[in-house]
Amino acid sequence: MRGRGRSGRWKERSPTARSSEDCRPACIGDRVDRGGEADVDVDPARRLVLLGGGGHAVVVAEAARDAGWRIAGFFDDNARAEIGGLGPRLGTLAEARAAYASMAEGAFIVAVGGIELRRRLIDEAAACGSAGRFVTVVHPSSAVSRLARVGAGVYVGAGAVINARAVIGDHAIINTGAIVEHDCNVGANVHVAPGAVLGGGTKVGADTLIGIRACTIPLISIGAGCTVGAGAALVRDVGEGVTVVGVPGRGMATKAT
């Protein structure tokens, strides 16, 4: 059962209602203004930094807050990016590399949806020796079996289901309402998009996108680096680097290696 940490409600502030002090780079150890209540020191280990500041980052930030995390801020290349008032922009994605060293405590999660950019950020963190700083965020309304294994840096969205003996690789996204049935094996940095369903025993290779409301029959295998189009229905195995669309799913192209 997930708690919210210290008592008291997290008060969101409009991104337009910011003082000059709010505009400085935020740090993991900062105190939190709870609006009318005494400031409360937040356990630095429960402070979370997001890599990304777009729509997916807002979803991840809100889920993290509801799961008991406190958002220290986010890195994004768009200087105008904001995440619904849940945390300040700390700098560009390139500047996140320096933050792994300067922020001695706290955790990180990749909060962009694109597979290729996610892979780049994951590899950069590993090169900095910071792979162990990434944590999993599980929305409180999701259902994750106690018999499933979920890796580091994973995001499990609202209403998602991960059933018994499923294995979810590091940095995967099991997005809103997606279903990963029993005995599936989902590789690292796979994005199972909203409403997609993986039948029991399905295997998905790393860096693959399973599009919105796509589905698979049980026991098929999908290679690494694939794109499964929205609404596709897979009834046979798919090799590496293939784009699959339609009902039943058919291969359209293979990515150059």
N, C-alpha and C positions, 0 to 999 in steps of 0.2 A: 504494500500500500504506500503510495507516494504521499509525502507531506509537502508543505510549503515552507519548510525551514522555520525561521523565527516568526512569531505571531505578528499580525498587522497586514493590512492590504497594501499592495504595491500601487502607488498612485502614478498614473500616466500623465505626462504633461505634453501639451501641444508643442510640436517642434518649432512653432513660431514664437512661443512664450519662453525665450531663453535669455538668460543674462549673459554679460560678457564673460563671466567665469565659466558658463556652460560651454563656451566655444573653444576652450582650451582642450588639448588632447586629454582624454580620460585615462585613468590608470586603474589597474586591478584593485589596488588598496583603497580607492576613494570611498568616502562615506556616502550613504544614500539619503537623499531628501525625501521623506515620506509625507511631506505636505501637511503641516499642522502638528505632526507628532515629533518627538525628539528624534534626531538623527540616530541611526542604528548602524553600527559596524557590521558589514556582511562578511561572513567567512570567505576569505579569498579563494578557497578551494571550490566554492560554489559560484564563483563568478565566471561567466562564459563570454568568449569573444567569437564573433561570427566572421567568416571570410565570405564576403558578399553582402550587398545591400539592396538587392532587388526584391521582386515579389516573393520569391521562394524564401529569402532571408526573413521577411516579415512573418511568414508562416512558421518558420523554424523558431524565431524569437518568441512568438506568442506561445507556441507549444512548450518551449523551454521554461518560460516564466511559469506556465501552469503546472509544470512538473517540478517546480521548486528551485530553478536556477535564477540568478540575477544577471541581467545582461550588462556586461561592462562596456560593450560597444561593438563596432563592426568596421571592417576594412572594405573599401570599394573604390574603384577608379573614378566613379561618377561623383564629382564634388557636391552635387545636389541630392545625392541619395539620402534617404531616410527610411527608418523602419517603424513608422507609426508611433514615434515618441518613446520606443522601448529602450533606446540606447543611442549614444552619439557616434558619429563617424570618427574613426581614429586615424584614418589615413588611407593611402592607396593599397592595393593588393601587394604591390612590390614592397611596401613598407612593413607589411605583416611579417616578412622574414626577420627583420630586426626585432620585432616584438616578441618573437619566441625567446630571445635572450633577455630583453629588457623587462618583460613581465615574468617575474620569477615564479609566480603562483597563478592559478586559474587554468581554465581549460579552453579548448578551441573546437570548432566544428566548421566544416566546409558547408556553406549555405548558398551555393549557386546550383542551378539545375542542370546546366549544360555539361555533358559527359567530358568533353575534351578539356574545358577549363577546369573542371573538378580534378581531372587526372593531373594537370599541370600543378595545381595547388597542393595536391597530395604528395607528388614527387618532390616538390620544393621543400615541403615540411620534413620529409624523410631525409633529404640532403642536409638539412639543418640539424638533424638529430632530434627532431621534435615530434616524431610520429606517435610517441607515447602520451602526448598532451591532448590527444583528440578523444572526445567523449561521445557517447550515444545519447540522443534525445528521443524519448518515447512519449508521444502524446497520451495524456491520461485516459482518453476515450478509446484507445487502441486495445487490442486483445492479443497478447503475446504468450504463447504456451510456455510453461515452465520447462518443458522438454525441448524447446527450441534453443538454438545457440545464435546469438547476435553479436557481431564483431564490434570493434571500436569505430567511432565516428559515424555511426549509422543514424539516419533519421527515420523514425516510424511515425507516420502521420495520423491525423484524427480518423477514427473508424477503421484503421487498417487491421488486418488479421494475419498473424503468423502462427501457423498451427504446429502440432507436435513433430519433433525431430527435424524440423526445417533448420537449415544452416544459412545464415546471412553473413556475407563477407564484409570486411571493413569498408566503411565509407559508402555503403549502399544507401539508396533511398527507397523506402517502402511507403509510397505517397498516399494521399488521402483516399480511404476506402479501398485500397488495394488488398488482394487476398493472396497469400502465399500458403499453399496447402501443405499437408504433412509430407515430410521426407524430401522436400525441395532443397536444392543446393543453389543458392544465389551468389554469384561471384562478387569480387571487390568492385566497388564503384559502379554497380548496376543501378539503374533507375527504373523501378517498377512504378509507372505513372498512375495517376488517380483512376480508380475503378478497374484496373487490370487484374486478371486472375491467372495464377499459375496452378495448373492441375497437379495433383499429388505426384511426387517423384520427379518433377521437371528440374532439369539442370540448366543454368544460365551462366555463360562465361563472363569474365570480367569486362567492364566498360561497355556493356550493352544497354540499350534503351528499349524497354517494353512500353509501347505507347498507350495512351489513354484508352481504357476499355478493351485493350487487346486481351486475348486469352489463349491458353494452350490446353490440349488434352493431356492426360497424365503420361508421365514416363518419357517425354521427349527431351531432346537435348538441343540447346541453342548455343552456338559458338561465341567466342569472345568478339567484341567490337561490332556487334550486330545492331541494326535498327529495325524494330518491329513496329510497323505503322499503327496509328490509332484504329481500333476496331478490328484489327486483323485476328484471324482464328487459325492457330498453328496446329496442324494435324500430323506433321512429320518433322524429323530432325532438320536442323539448319546448321550449315557450316559456318566457319569464322568469317567475319567482315561482311555479312550479307544483309541487304535491306529487303525486308519481307512486308508485303501488303496484301490486303484482300481476304476474302472468305471463299474457299480455304486459302490460307496464306501461300503466296508464291514469291520466289526470289526475283528481285528486279535488278539488282546490281551487287557487285562485290567491291568493297573498299580496297584501294591500292595499298600495298604494304611496303 
